[in-house]
């Protein structure tokens, strides 16, 4: 699980998000069950999901990188 500390550039507040794996079960054309691991991001404080638009930036982010116009990455922990 990856934990990222973001800084809100408008309010200067720290926001922590964490990655989670949400397994999804699906049947293929032959009727076999497949379990797919879907990576998602949650706000640590509220357990609400982060907007999916930010998933790519969070997954490939580096310290100092802007995730959106609102957030910049301050710290990444694995």
PDB file with one MODEL, atoms N, CA, C and O in Angstrom:
MODEL        1
ATOM      1  N   UNK A   1       0.849  -1.163   0.000  1.00  0.00           N
ATOM      2  CA  UNK A   1       0.000   0.000   0.000  1.00  0.00           C
ATOM      3  C   UNK A   1       0.907   1.243   0.000  1.00  0.00           C
ATOM      4  O   UNK A   1       1.835   1.351   0.802  1.00  0.00           O
ATOM      5  N   UNK A   2       0.622   2.154  -0.899  1.00  0.00           N
ATOM      6  CA  UNK A   2       1.360   3.402  -1.001  1.00  0.00           C
ATOM      7  C   UNK A   2       0.580   4.510  -0.304  1.00  0.00           C
ATOM      8  O   UNK A   2      -0.639   4.610  -0.444  1.00  0.00           O
ATOM      9  N   UNK A   3       1.297   5.336   0.443  1.00  0.00           N
ATOM     10  CA  UNK A   3       0.698   6.483   1.114  1.00  0.00           C
ATOM     11  C   UNK A   3       1.381   7.731   0.572  1.00  0.00           C
ATOM     12  O   UNK A   3       2.608   7.824   0.568  1.00  0.00           O
ATOM     13  N   UNK A   4       0.580   8.689   0.117  1.00  0.00           N
ATOM     14  CA  UNK A   4       1.114   9.932  -0.435  1.00  0.00           C
ATOM     15  C   UNK A   4       0.562  11.107   0.360  1.00  0.00           C
ATOM     16  O   UNK A   4      -0.640  11.207   0.604  1.00  0.00           O
ATOM     17  N   UNK A   5       1.467  11.991   0.754  1.00  0.00           N
ATOM     18  CA  UNK A   5       1.075  13.229   1.419  1.00  0.00           C
ATOM     19  C   UNK A   5       1.066  14.330   0.369  1.00  0.00           C
ATOM     20  O   UNK A   5       2.073  14.591  -0.290  1.00  0.00           O
ATOM     21  N   UNK A   6      -0.080  14.966   0.226  1.00  0.00           N
ATOM     22  CA  UNK A   6      -0.258  16.062  -0.720  1.00  0.00           C
ATOM     23  C   UNK A   6      -0.364  17.369   0.043  1.00  0.00           C
ATOM     24  O   UNK A   6      -0.714  17.379   1.223  1.00  0.00           O
ATOM     25  N   UNK A   7      -0.059  18.477  -0.633  1.00  0.00           N
ATOM     26  CA  UNK A   7      -0.285  19.796  -0.047  1.00  0.00           C
ATOM     27  C   UNK A   7      -1.261  20.534  -0.934  1.00  0.00           C
ATOM     28  O   UNK A   7      -1.066  20.643  -2.145  1.00  0.00           O
ATOM     29  N   UNK A   8      -2.318  21.040  -0.315  1.00  0.00           N
ATOM     30  CA  UNK A   8      -3.294  21.853  -1.032  1.00  0.00           C
ATOM     31  C   UNK A   8      -2.640  23.220  -1.249  1.00  0.00           C
ATOM     32  O   UNK A   8      -2.311  23.912  -0.285  1.00  0.00           O
ATOM     33  N   UNK A   9      -2.452  23.611  -2.524  1.00  0.00           N
ATOM     34  CA  UNK A   9      -1.722  24.842  -2.819  1.00  0.00           C
ATOM     35  C   UNK A   9      -2.504  26.096  -2.426  1.00  0.00           C
ATOM     36  O   UNK A   9      -1.904  27.156  -2.247  1.00  0.00           O
ATOM     37  N   UNK A  10      -3.800  26.001  -2.290  1.00  0.00           N
ATOM     38  CA  UNK A  10      -4.610  27.156  -1.900  1.00  0.00           C
ATOM     39  C   UNK A  10      -4.623  27.377  -0.393  1.00  0.00           C
ATOM     40  O   UNK A  10      -4.488  28.508   0.072  1.00  0.00           O
ATOM     41  N   UNK A  11      -4.786  26.289   0.377  1.00  0.00           N
ATOM     42  CA  UNK A  11      -4.915  26.412   1.834  1.00  0.00           C
ATOM     43  C   UNK A  11      -3.648  26.026   2.588  1.00  0.00           C
ATOM     44  O   UNK A  11      -3.545  26.264   3.791  1.00  0.00           O
ATOM     45  N   UNK A  12      -2.680  25.430   1.888  1.00  0.00           N
ATOM     46  CA  UNK A  12      -1.418  24.955   2.467  1.00  0.00           C
ATOM     47  C   UNK A  12      -1.625  23.801   3.452  1.00  0.00           C
ATOM     48  O   UNK A  12      -0.720  23.488   4.225  1.00  0.00           O
ATOM     49  N   UNK A  13      -2.801  23.162   3.438  1.00  0.00           N
ATOM     50  CA  UNK A  13      -3.088  22.025   4.313  1.00  0.00           C
ATOM     51  C   UNK A  13      -2.550  20.741   3.701  1.00  0.00           C
ATOM     52  O   UNK A  13      -2.481  20.602   2.480  1.00  0.00           O
ATOM     53  N   UNK A  14      -2.170  19.805   4.563  1.00  0.00           N
ATOM     54  CA  UNK A  14      -1.711  18.494   4.105  1.00  0.00           C
ATOM     55  C   UNK A  14      -2.898  17.562   3.973  1.00  0.00           C
ATOM     56  O   UNK A  14      -3.793  17.552   4.818  1.00  0.00           O
ATOM     57  N   UNK A  15      -2.898  16.779   2.905  1.00  0.00           N
ATOM     58  CA  UNK A  15      -3.942  15.790   2.643  1.00  0.00           C
ATOM     59  C   UNK A  15      -3.230  14.468   2.376  1.00  0.00           C
ATOM     60  O   UNK A  15      -2.309  14.408   1.563  1.00  0.00           O
ATOM     61  N   UNK A  16      -3.654  13.420   3.056  1.00  0.00           N
ATOM     62  CA  UNK A  16      -3.034  12.108   2.884  1.00  0.00           C
ATOM     63  C   UNK A  16      -3.984  11.212   2.106  1.00  0.00           C
ATOM     64  O   UNK A  16      -5.172  11.115   2.416  1.00  0.00           O
ATOM     65  N   UNK A  17      -3.428  10.553   1.079  1.00  0.00           N
ATOM     66  CA  UNK A  17      -4.189   9.578   0.306  1.00  0.00           C
ATOM     67  C   UNK A  17      -3.428   8.257   0.337  1.00  0.00           C
ATOM     68  O   UNK A  17      -2.205   8.237   0.477  1.00  0.00           O
ATOM     69  N   UNK A  18      -4.158   7.160   0.207  1.00  0.00           N
ATOM     70  CA  UNK A  18      -3.525   5.835   0.222  1.00  0.00           C
ATOM     71  C   UNK A  18      -4.121   4.966  -0.862  1.00  0.00           C
ATOM     72  O   UNK A  18      -5.297   5.082  -1.210  1.00  0.00           O
ATOM     73  N   UNK A  19      -3.282   4.094  -1.386  1.00  0.00           N
ATOM     74  CA  UNK A  19      -3.754   3.180  -2.412  1.00  0.00           C
ATOM     75  C   UNK A  19      -4.339   1.936  -1.754  1.00  0.00           C
ATOM     76  O   UNK A  19      -3.869   1.498  -0.704  1.00  0.00           O
ATOM     77  N   UNK A  20      -5.348   1.384  -2.368  1.00  0.00           N
ATOM     78  CA  UNK A  20      -5.966   0.137  -1.912  1.00  0.00           C
ATOM     79  C   UNK A  20      -6.240  -0.723  -3.135  1.00  0.00           C
ATOM     80  O   UNK A  20      -6.339  -0.220  -4.255  1.00  0.00           O
ATOM     81  N   UNK A  21      -6.360  -2.012  -2.908  1.00  0.00           N
ATOM     82  CA  UNK A  21      -6.718  -2.925  -3.982  1.00  0.00           C
ATOM     83  C   UNK A  21      -8.151  -3.361  -3.751  1.00  0.00           C
ATOM     84  O   UNK A  21      -8.501  -3.874  -2.688  1.00  0.00           O
ATOM     85  N   UNK A  22      -8.976  -3.148  -4.772  1.00  0.00           N
ATOM     86  CA  UNK A  22     -10.389  -3.507  -4.718  1.00  0.00           C
ATOM     87  C   UNK A  22     -10.603  -4.675  -5.689  1.00  0.00           C
ATOM     88  O   UNK A  22     -10.731  -4.458  -6.893  1.00  0.00           O
ATOM     89  N   UNK A  23     -10.642  -5.914  -5.174  1.00  0.00           N
ATOM     90  CA  UNK A  23     -10.800  -7.049  -6.074  1.00  0.00           C
ATOM     91  C   UNK A  23     -12.214  -7.107  -6.673  1.00  0.00           C
ATOM     92  O   UNK A  23     -13.211  -6.883  -5.987  1.00  0.00           O
ATOM     93  N   UNK A  24     -12.260  -7.410  -7.962  1.00  0.00           N
ATOM     94  CA  UNK A  24     -13.529  -7.529  -8.671  1.00  0.00           C
ATOM     95  C   UNK A  24     -13.573  -8.926  -9.301  1.00  0.00           C
ATOM     96  O   UNK A  24     -12.630  -9.337  -9.976  1.00  0.00           O
ATOM     97  N   UNK A  25     -14.665  -9.643  -9.077  1.00  0.00           N
ATOM     98  CA  UNK A  25     -14.826 -10.977  -9.658  1.00  0.00           C
ATOM     99  C   UNK A  25     -15.680 -10.872 -10.922  1.00  0.00           C
ATOM    100  O   UNK A  25     -16.735 -10.237 -10.923  1.00  0.00           O
ATOM    101  N   UNK A  26     -15.204 -11.507 -11.997  1.00  0.00           N
ATOM    102  CA  UNK A  26     -15.934 -11.507 -13.265  1.00  0.00           C
ATOM    103  C   UNK A  26     -15.859 -12.897 -13.878  1.00  0.00           C
ATOM    104  O   UNK A  26     -14.911 -13.648 -13.648  1.00  0.00           O
ATOM    105  N   UNK A  27     -16.873 -13.218 -14.659  1.00  0.00           N
ATOM    106  CA  UNK A  27     -16.857 -14.464 -15.413  1.00  0.00           C
ATOM    107  C   UNK A  27     -16.408 -14.176 -16.827  1.00  0.00           C
ATOM    108  O   UNK A  27     -16.841 -13.203 -17.444  1.00  0.00           O
ATOM    109  N   UNK A  28     -15.526 -15.041 -17.345  1.00  0.00           N
ATOM    110  CA  UNK A  28     -15.106 -14.883 -18.734  1.00  0.00           C
ATOM    111  C   UNK A  28     -16.109 -15.590 -19.648  1.00  0.00           C
ATOM    112  O   UNK A  28     -17.117 -16.112 -19.171  1.00  0.00           O
ATOM    113  N   UNK A  29     -15.847 -15.612 -20.942  1.00  0.00           N
ATOM    114  CA  UNK A  29     -16.782 -16.200 -21.916  1.00  0.00           C
ATOM    115  C   UNK A  29     -17.021 -17.684 -21.688  1.00  0.00           C
ATOM    116  O   UNK A  29     -18.079 -18.205 -22.040  1.00  0.00           O
ATOM    117  N   UNK A  30     -16.049 -18.367 -21.101  1.00  0.00           N
ATOM    118  CA  UNK A  30     -16.177 -19.806 -20.844  1.00  0.00           C
ATOM    119  C   UNK A  30     -16.843 -20.097 -19.500  1.00  0.00           C
ATOM    120  O   UNK A  30     -17.048 -21.258 -19.146  1.00  0.00           O
ATOM    121  N   UNK A  31     -17.174 -19.066 -18.766  1.00  0.00           N
ATOM    122  CA  UNK A  31     -17.822 -19.254 -17.472  1.00  0.00           C
ATOM    123  C   UNK A  31     -16.860 -19.379 -16.313  1.00  0.00           C
ATOM    124  O   UNK A  31     -17.281 -19.619 -15.181  1.00  0.00           O
ATOM    125  N   UNK A  32     -15.556 -19.219 -16.578  1.00  0.00           N
ATOM    126  CA  UNK A  32     -14.559 -19.285 -15.514  1.00  0.00           C
ATOM    127  C   UNK A  32     -14.526 -17.966 -14.754  1.00  0.00           C
ATOM    128  O   UNK A  32     -14.674 -16.894 -15.341  1.00  0.00           O
ATOM    129  N   UNK A  33     -14.335 -18.056 -13.468  1.00  0.00           N
ATOM    130  CA  UNK A  33     -14.298 -16.879 -12.612  1.00  0.00           C
ATOM    131  C   UNK A  33     -12.897 -16.278 -12.624  1.00  0.00           C
ATOM    132  O   UNK A  33     -11.911 -16.988 -12.426  1.00  0.00           O
ATOM    133  N   UNK A  34     -12.811 -14.981 -12.853  1.00  0.00           N
ATOM    134  CA  UNK A  34     -11.549 -14.262 -12.820  1.00  0.00           C
ATOM    135  C   UNK A  34     -11.635 -13.193 -11.740  1.00  0.00           C
ATOM    136  O   UNK A  34     -12.644 -12.501 -11.607  1.00  0.00           O
ATOM    137  N   UNK A  35     -10.569 -13.073 -10.979  1.00  0.00           N
ATOM    138  CA  UNK A  35     -10.503 -12.012  -9.984  1.00  0.00           C
ATOM    139  C   UNK A  35      -9.483 -10.992 -10.470  1.00  0.00           C
ATOM    140  O   UNK A  35      -8.312 -11.307 -10.678  1.00  0.00           O
ATOM    141  N   UNK A  36      -9.954  -9.766 -10.643  1.00  0.00           N
ATOM    142  CA  UNK A  36      -9.115  -8.687 -11.145  1.00  0.00           C
ATOM    143  C   UNK A  36      -8.848  -7.724  -9.990  1.00  0.00           C
ATOM    144  O   UNK A  36      -9.767  -7.310  -9.283  1.00  0.00           O
ATOM    145  N   UNK A  37      -7.570  -7.374  -9.813  1.00  0.00           N
ATOM    146  CA  UNK A  37      -7.211  -6.447  -8.748  1.00  0.00           C
ATOM    147  C   UNK A  37      -7.227  -5.023  -9.308  1.00  0.00           C
ATOM    148  O   UNK A  37      -6.392  -4.668 -10.140  1.00  0.00           O
ATOM    149  N   UNK A  38      -8.168  -4.222  -8.855  1.00  0.00           N
ATOM    150  CA  UNK A  38      -8.308  -2.844  -9.300  1.00  0.00           C
ATOM    151  C   UNK A  38      -7.693  -1.935  -8.239  1.00  0.00           C
ATOM    152  O   UNK A  38      -8.102  -1.960  -7.078  1.00  0.00           O
ATOM    153  N   UNK A  39      -6.707  -1.129  -8.645  1.00  0.00           N
ATOM    154  CA  UNK A  39      -6.057  -0.203  -7.717  1.00  0.00           C
ATOM    155  C   UNK A  39      -6.864   1.088  -7.650  1.00  0.00           C
ATOM    156  O   UNK A  39      -7.199   1.682  -8.675  1.00  0.00           O
ATOM    157  N   UNK A  40      -7.168   1.509  -6.434  1.00  0.00           N
ATOM    158  CA  UNK A  40      -7.926   2.736  -6.212  1.00  0.00           C
ATOM    159  C   UNK A  40      -7.206   3.570  -5.159  1.00  0.00           C
ATOM    160  O   UNK A  40      -6.310   3.084  -4.468  1.00  0.00           O
ATOM    161  N   UNK A  41      -7.609   4.825  -5.049  1.00  0.00           N
ATOM    162  CA  UNK A  41      -7.018   5.738  -4.074  1.00  0.00           C
ATOM    163  C   UNK A  41      -8.115   6.292  -3.167  1.00  0.00           C
ATOM    164  O   UNK A  41      -9.201   6.651  -3.624  1.00  0.00           O
ATOM    165  N   UNK A  42      -7.803   6.351  -1.871  1.00  0.00           N
ATOM    166  CA  UNK A  42      -8.742   6.869  -0.866  1.00  0.00           C
ATOM    167  C   UNK A  42      -8.105   8.019  -0.099  1.00  0.00           C
ATOM    168  O   UNK A  42      -6.896   8.036   0.133  1.00  0.00           O
ATOM    169  N   UNK A  43      -8.944   8.986   0.293  1.00  0.00           N
ATOM    170  CA  UNK A  43      -8.491   9.993   1.243  1.00  0.00           C
ATOM    171  C   UNK A  43      -8.405   9.313   2.599  1.00  0.00           C
ATOM    172  O   UNK A  43      -9.363   8.674   3.034  1.00  0.00           O
ATOM    173  N   UNK A  44      -7.279   9.443   3.263  1.00  0.00           N
ATOM    174  CA  UNK A  44      -7.044   8.730   4.520  1.00  0.00           C
ATOM    175  C   UNK A  44      -8.009   9.169   5.617  1.00  0.00           C
ATOM    176  O   UNK A  44      -8.466   8.340   6.404  1.00  0.00           O
ATOM    177  N   UNK A  45      -8.317  10.440   5.678  1.00  0.00           N
ATOM    178  CA  UNK A  45      -9.149  10.967   6.758  1.00  0.00           C
ATOM    179  C   UNK A  45     -10.614  10.543   6.638  1.00  0.00           C
ATOM    180  O   UNK A  45     -11.254  10.238   7.644  1.00  0.00           O
ATOM    181  N   UNK A  46     -11.143  10.523   5.421  1.00  0.00           N
ATOM    182  CA  UNK A  46     -12.578  10.277   5.252  1.00  0.00           C
ATOM    183  C   UNK A  46     -12.917   8.928   4.632  1.00  0.00           C
ATOM    184  O   UNK A  46     -14.077   8.517   4.657  1.00  0.00           O
ATOM    185  N   UNK A  47     -11.935   8.237   4.080  1.00  0.00           N
ATOM    186  CA  UNK A  47     -12.135   6.977   3.342  1.00  0.00           C
ATOM    187  C   UNK A  47     -12.990   7.164   2.088  1.00  0.00           C
ATOM    188  O   UNK A  47     -13.526   6.190   1.558  1.00  0.00           O
ATOM    189  N   UNK A  48     -13.121   8.396   1.612  1.00  0.00           N
ATOM    190  CA  UNK A  48     -13.792   8.660   0.335  1.00  0.00           C
ATOM    191  C   UNK A  48     -12.803   8.413  -0.796  1.00  0.00           C
ATOM    192  O   UNK A  48     -11.598   8.598  -0.625  1.00  0.00           O
ATOM    193  N   UNK A  49     -13.315   7.993  -1.955  1.00  0.00           N
ATOM    194  CA  UNK A  49     -12.451   7.764  -3.099  1.00  0.00           C
ATOM    195  C   UNK A  49     -11.988   9.081  -3.706  1.00  0.00           C
ATOM    196  O   UNK A  49     -12.750  10.044  -3.788  1.00  0.00           O
ATOM    197  N   UNK A  50     -10.732   9.110  -4.128  1.00  0.00           N
ATOM    198  CA  UNK A  50     -10.171  10.240  -4.865  1.00  0.00           C
ATOM    199  C   UNK A  50     -10.770  10.195  -6.272  1.00  0.00           C
ATOM    200  O   UNK A  50     -11.085   9.114  -6.769  1.00  0.00           O
ATOM    201  N   UNK A  51     -10.932  11.351  -6.920  1.00  0.00           N
ATOM    202  CA  UNK A  51     -11.431  11.380  -8.296  1.00  0.00           C
ATOM    203  C   UNK A  51     -10.559  10.505  -9.187  1.00  0.00           C
ATOM    204  O   UNK A  51      -9.332  10.592  -9.138  1.00  0.00           O
ATOM    205  N   UNK A  52     -11.189   9.664 -10.000  1.00  0.00           N
ATOM    206  CA  UNK A  52     -10.449   8.745 -10.861  1.00  0.00           C
ATOM    207  C   UNK A  52      -9.511   9.463 -11.824  1.00  0.00           C
ATOM    208  O   UNK A  52      -8.531   8.875 -12.282  1.00  0.00           O
ATOM    209  N   UNK A  53      -9.795  10.720 -12.136  1.00  0.00           N
ATOM    210  CA  UNK A  53      -8.934  11.507 -13.017  1.00  0.00           C
ATOM    211  C   UNK A  53      -7.523  11.652 -12.450  1.00  0.00           C
ATOM    212  O   UNK A  53      -6.577  11.874 -13.206  1.00  0.00           O
ATOM    213  N   UNK A  54      -7.369  11.531 -11.133  1.00  0.00           N
ATOM    214  CA  UNK A  54      -6.082  11.720 -10.480  1.00  0.00           C
ATOM    215  C   UNK A  54      -5.308  10.421 -10.278  1.00  0.00           C
ATOM    216  O   UNK A  54      -4.145  10.458  -9.874  1.00  0.00           O
ATOM    217  N   UNK A  55      -5.925   9.278 -10.549  1.00  0.00           N
ATOM    218  CA  UNK A  55      -5.286   7.985 -10.289  1.00  0.00           C
ATOM    219  C   UNK A  55      -3.949   7.845 -11.011  1.00  0.00           C
ATOM    220  O   UNK A  55      -2.971   7.406 -10.406  1.00  0.00           O
ATOM    221  N   UNK A  56      -3.889   8.205 -12.272  1.00  0.00           N
ATOM    222  CA  UNK A  56      -2.653   8.071 -13.044  1.00  0.00           C
ATOM    223  C   UNK A  56      -1.540   8.920 -12.475  1.00  0.00           C
ATOM    224  O   UNK A  56      -0.406   8.456 -12.354  1.00  0.00           O
ATOM    225  N   UNK A  57      -1.848  10.162 -12.123  1.00  0.00           N
ATOM    226  CA  UNK A  57      -0.843  11.060 -11.561  1.00  0.00           C
ATOM    227  C   UNK A  57      -0.366  10.559 -10.194  1.00  0.00           C
ATOM    228  O   UNK A  57       0.816  10.680  -9.869  1.00  0.00           O
ATOM    229  N   UNK A  58      -1.268  10.002  -9.401  1.00  0.00           N
ATOM    230  CA  UNK A  58      -0.874   9.478  -8.094  1.00  0.00           C
ATOM    231  C   UNK A  58      -0.028   8.216  -8.245  1.00  0.00           C
ATOM    232  O   UNK A  58       0.956   8.044  -7.526  1.00  0.00           O
ATOM    233  N   UNK A  59      -0.395   7.347  -9.158  1.00  0.00           N
ATOM    234  CA  UNK A  59       0.323   6.089  -9.344  1.00  0.00           C
ATOM    235  C   UNK A  59       1.725   6.307  -9.900  1.00  0.00           C
ATOM    236  O   UNK A  59       2.638   5.537  -9.600  1.00  0.00           O
ATOM    237  N   UNK A  60       1.902   7.342 -10.703  1.00  0.00           N
ATOM    238  CA  UNK A  60       3.194   7.600 -11.347  1.00  0.00           C
ATOM    239  C   UNK A  60       3.873   8.853 -10.805  1.00  0.00           C
ATOM    240  O   UNK A  60       4.827   9.352 -11.403  1.00  0.00           O
ATOM    241  N   UNK A  61       3.387   9.361  -9.677  1.00  0.00           N
ATOM    242  CA  UNK A  61       3.858  10.632  -9.151  1.00  0.00           C
ATOM    243  C   UNK A  61       5.244  10.582  -8.550  1.00  0.00           C
ATOM    244  O   UNK A  61       5.760   9.525  -8.185  1.00  0.00           O
ATOM    245  N   UNK A  62       5.831  11.770  -8.459  1.00  0.00           N
ATOM    246  CA  UNK A  62       7.126  11.974  -7.821  1.00  0.00           C
ATOM    247  C   UNK A  62       7.000  13.184  -6.898  1.00  0.00           C
ATOM    248  O   UNK A  62       6.158  14.056  -7.115  1.00  0.00           O
ATOM    249  N   UNK A  63       7.829  13.227  -5.887  1.00  0.00           N
ATOM    250  CA  UNK A  63       7.804  14.347  -4.947  1.00  0.00           C
ATOM    251  C   UNK A  63       8.032  15.650  -5.717  1.00  0.00           C
ATOM    252  O   UNK A  63       8.933  15.743  -6.551  1.00  0.00           O
ATOM    253  N   UNK A  64       7.210  16.641  -5.425  1.00  0.00           N
ATOM    254  CA  UNK A  64       7.298  17.940  -6.078  1.00  0.00           C
ATOM    255  C   UNK A  64       6.407  18.078  -7.301  1.00  0.00           C
ATOM    256  O   UNK A  64       6.252  19.172  -7.843  1.00  0.00           O
ATOM    257  N   UNK A  65       5.822  16.967  -7.736  1.00  0.00           N
ATOM    258  CA  UNK A  65       4.969  16.980  -8.928  1.00  0.00           C
ATOM    259  C   UNK A  65       3.551  17.423  -8.566  1.00  0.00           C
ATOM    260  O   UNK A  65       3.016  17.049  -7.522  1.00  0.00           O
ATOM    261  N   UNK A  66       2.960  18.220  -9.441  1.00  0.00           N
ATOM    262  CA  UNK A  66       1.571  18.621  -9.260  1.00  0.00           C
ATOM    263  C   UNK A  66       0.665  17.496  -9.747  1.00  0.00           C
ATOM    264  O   UNK A  66       0.808  17.016 -10.871  1.00  0.00           O
ATOM    265  N   UNK A  67      -0.264  17.081  -8.896  1.00  0.00           N
ATOM    266  CA  UNK A  67      -1.228  16.044  -9.234  1.00  0.00           C
ATOM    267  C   UNK A  67      -2.405  16.670  -9.979  1.00  0.00           C
ATOM    268  O   UNK A  67      -3.002  16.051 -10.860  1.00  0.00           O
ATOM    269  N   UNK A  68      -2.720  17.884  -9.614  1.00  0.00           N
ATOM    270  CA  UNK A  68      -3.772  18.678 -10.250  1.00  0.00           C
ATOM    271  C   UNK A  68      -3.411  20.133  -9.983  1.00  0.00           C
ATOM    272  O   UNK A  68      -2.349  20.415  -9.427  1.00  0.00           O
ATOM    273  N   UNK A  69      -4.266  21.042 -10.365  1.00  0.00           N
ATOM    274  CA  UNK A  69      -4.012  22.443 -10.059  1.00  0.00           C
ATOM    275  C   UNK A  69      -4.083  22.718  -8.563  1.00  0.00           C
ATOM    276  O   UNK A  69      -3.593  23.743  -8.088  1.00  0.00           O
ATOM    277  N   UNK A  70      -4.702  21.790  -7.817  1.00  0.00           N
ATOM    278  CA  UNK A  70      -4.916  21.993  -6.388  1.00  0.00           C
ATOM    279  C   UNK A  70      -3.860  21.336  -5.509  1.00  0.00           C
ATOM    280  O   UNK A  70      -3.568  21.849  -4.428  1.00  0.00           O
ATOM    281  N   UNK A  71      -3.276  20.213  -5.938  1.00  0.00           N
ATOM    282  CA  UNK A  71      -2.400  19.439  -5.064  1.00  0.00           C
ATOM    283  C   UNK A  71      -1.012  19.231  -5.648  1.00  0.00           C
ATOM    284  O   UNK A  71      -0.850  19.033  -6.852  1.00  0.00           O
ATOM    285  N   UNK A  72      -0.007  19.281  -4.765  1.00  0.00           N
ATOM    286  CA  UNK A  72       1.370  18.948  -5.112  1.00  0.00           C
ATOM    287  C   UNK A  72       1.825  17.833  -4.157  1.00  0.00           C
ATOM    288  O   UNK A  72       1.469  17.840  -2.978  1.00  0.00           O
ATOM    289  N   UNK A  73       2.602  16.887  -4.664  1.00  0.00           N
ATOM    290  CA  UNK A  73       3.061  15.757  -3.858  1.00  0.00           C
ATOM    291  C   UNK A  73       4.213  16.201  -2.956  1.00  0.00           C
ATOM    292  O   UNK A  73       5.208  16.749  -3.430  1.00  0.00           O
ATOM    293  N   UNK A  74       4.068  15.963  -1.675  1.00  0.00           N
ATOM    294  CA  UNK A  74       5.094  16.323  -0.680  1.00  0.00           C
ATOM    295  C   UNK A  74       5.923  15.120  -0.244  1.00  0.00           C
ATOM    296  O   UNK A  74       7.122  15.249   0.003  1.00  0.00           O
ATOM    297  N   UNK A  75       5.280  13.935  -0.147  1.00  0.00           N
ATOM    298  CA  UNK A  75       5.962  12.754   0.395  1.00  0.00           C
ATOM    299  C   UNK A  75       5.301  11.502  -0.161  1.00  0.00           C
ATOM    300  O   UNK A  75       4.081  11.457  -0.321  1.00  0.00           O
ATOM    301  N   UNK A  76       6.111  10.478  -0.456  1.00  0.00           N
ATOM    302  CA  UNK A  76       5.585   9.191  -0.926  1.00  0.00           C
ATOM    303  C   UNK A  76       6.190   8.093  -0.046  1.00  0.00           C
ATOM    304  O   UNK A  76       7.407   8.014   0.118  1.00  0.00           O
ATOM    305  N   UNK A  77       5.332   7.260   0.510  1.00  0.00           N
ATOM    306  CA  UNK A  77       5.765   6.137   1.346  1.00  0.00           C
ATOM    307  C   UNK A  77       5.210   4.851   0.761  1.00  0.00           C
ATOM    308  O   UNK A  77       4.036   4.775   0.399  1.00  0.00           O
ATOM    309  N   UNK A  78       6.069   3.838   0.672  1.00  0.00           N
ATOM    310  CA  UNK A  78       5.621   2.523   0.165  1.00  0.00           C
ATOM    311  C   UNK A  78       5.538   1.518   1.273  1.00  0.00           C
ATOM    312  O   UNK A  78       5.181   0.364   1.034  1.00  0.00           O
TER     313      UNK A  78
ENDMDL
END
